[in-house]
Structure formats: C-alpha cells, structure tokens
Amino acid sequence: MIVHERAVRFEEVDAAGILFFARYLGFCHDAMERFFDGMPGGYVDLITRRKIGFPAVHVDGDFTAPLRYGDVARISVSVARIGGSSATLSYAMKRARDDVDAATIKHVVVATDLTTMTKLSLPADVRAHLEAHVT
C-alpha cells in the first residue's frame, strides 16, 4: 500500500462547498500515478516510453463524509485483485485533519498498448509491483 496526500483546491468544490463527486476520480488518478512511482521511471515511463496505459473499465465508489476546500485527502492505494491483463485498485480516502473516512473507490484498469489501443498481458515488472501491494 502507498499513501498519497492531496489538498482540495478551490476550483474542485461544487455549489454546496464540497468536493464535486467526479473530482474524486481525479484524486484517485493522482494517487495511481504515485503508486507507480515505485517502478523505475514511474507512470511517466510506462505511458511515454513503453506506451503502456491503464484505462478504467469499471469504477465503483462510496462517499461517506465531505471533503471541503482546504481539506487534505489522505489516499491509501492498494491492490484488491490481479488478472491476466487487469487489476483492481482500491482507494481509501480519509480527511487528514480528523482521520474521518471520506470515500472508498474501486477502480478496475486494463493494461493497454497505447499504440494499438488493444489490451495486453500485464508485463512481469508491473505484475510484480501490483503483487507487492495486494491487501
């Protein structure tokens, strides 16, 4: 598991003054990029040099407490499942100021050749990295 912290910015809140629900996915993507920092070259290398992407094919979320402008989300990323070409990433978000659970998100991604936009088997190094974070 890795932990990533991300502040809620002014432009991310809705008229109710809370983080707009769709922005939670952006927070998850930020955390996913940090998750792959544990590999040589990180997410940037996967995308730009190796041309391997991880598009979402399914997302499921539960929202339990609001995040407001100025709050910091503490996002724990772990791996719930690994398939032949897919993985399910789990994100547990807490408000850092009071450690209250804010959201849980499950995000299924499929390894994709970004040149042909076809799925591919998880490369061995990616699989090993995912396996190191299974909970």
LINBEL-V715568 format. One line per field, one symbol per residue. ss: DSSP state (~ for helix, > for strand, _ for the rest). A space follows every 50 residues. Layout:
BEGIN
ss=???
END
This chain:
BEGIN
ss=_>>>>>>__~~~>____>>___~~~~~~~~~~~~~~~~___~~~~~~~__ _>>>>>>>>>>>>____>___>>>>>>>>>>>___>>>>>>>>>>____> >>>>>>>>>>>>>____>>____~~~~~~~~__>_
END
